[in-house]
């Protein structure tokens, strides 16, 4: 009985463990000492093992937010903490062990095999020349199995379809063994089936591996169905909540200009105005 | 894994091939020496003819070693550049390193007459050409490093390197307009490239710097593999892009700069050998590519030099022409056969 209570406490504690937290974060660009603020007052908390979608119209600052969270771009104000440590205090190598990325840019070389590409995810842990230990081999194998890519591991990347390539990139990020995985529009260039497939895979991975997965997407209807939390960026505010609460608050109707499309809260998707 | 085994076999074949090419290269030359005597000369036994011993020890042996250093060094520096810039057209010349050397040498040979008289004769000695070439490539390198610290975009550095090449070509043509036919001829001869006139002493200096460049390349293997993903991914994997880039650029300049200083601007090898290796080994992993490029570079250079000697004739062809004449068709053949460029 006592053990049960302890276990319950332990689990709830783990549930509420905050991986990423921003406070009054302001994002934008600095050029020639002129600050252009794109969005400010961003307060987000991402919990362990959750799948989080980031949605918003084109040009609203989704990519800027992701670039700021991943330390590619400087923030303009506020704070970002990952696992209770401020982002600025991370060394390159420690950040690489905490945060992995899947970007929209294409690979430098597609002459790598699937295995080699996923193996590169182990770089932060390998020695000076990048030799893999038996532990590394095991982790790579597991990541390939989790993304259903094990049967294709000897294929070259240029032989893969876009959907398969995206799975390999996710496997690579998994192999990096980080608490947080951030994906920038992982479903672009994919057909409807593979869009759903990739997001479903992310949902499964978040649950299985207890990692926090944050992705930006334009697939709002899919995100509503699959995500635990949604970050919705509109012109005025950034709102974070569970999808059903967001529908109740009628947030999605403020996402786009209202002249063309309208959000149908019964189906959870947009339709064209008649 | 099954494919590592075949790599092992390929490496053994390549090492044997390198040894064979080395022996053939030493056996051939304008003076015919029977193989028996070449072997005797190598291990220090008396040969049938006193002058044969001298030819082997003072001429053919350093030349063969120079060929190995030049071929492997230029090949590796080409590989480093192609990976760093993720551009299949990159080679040691793109950073302007070779151009810098050429400019230095052009200034010494053709600018010497400006100083006139006996001073000119001191200037146009062999060592001054080596120093001028090294200085030239070093100054260009410094410039590239300063720029690469300021500019984030690697492609911009590539363009700047090519611009350096243009500046050099222009300066050389301006200089050649004002210089005598003799000086021009000397510069052109340097431009043909030559690996045949290095003394043991010069070879030793070349070797030391070459080893330094090779060591720096070995240390960069992990960074090079990470860079295959692209710079943003590499950064997200914890790679310090600026330091790695600096390391790779310095390694390239040490290799390409010194080799150009001693052997002249040898084109083609740096660009082509990495492609040839990728076609045959079909991998992008630098742990395999780097040693393979080393072996291929050395082998191709030894073969090119053997052809350039025009065995049993007094003539020696410019090595620069042979590397292109022999190497370019090989690359074309490889590309056509595989119908795909590996990169």
Interface residues (C-beta under 8 A of the other chain):
Chain A: X70 X72 X92 X93 X94 X95 X96 X97 X99 X100 X101 X103 X105 X106 X107 X108 X109 X111 X112 X116 X117 X120 X121 X123 X124 X126 X128 X129 X130 X154 X176
Chain B: X3 X86 X218 X219 X221 X222 X225 X226 X227 X228 X229 X230 X231 X232 X233 X235 X236 X237 X238 X239 X240 X278 X282 X283 X284 X285 X287 X342 X343
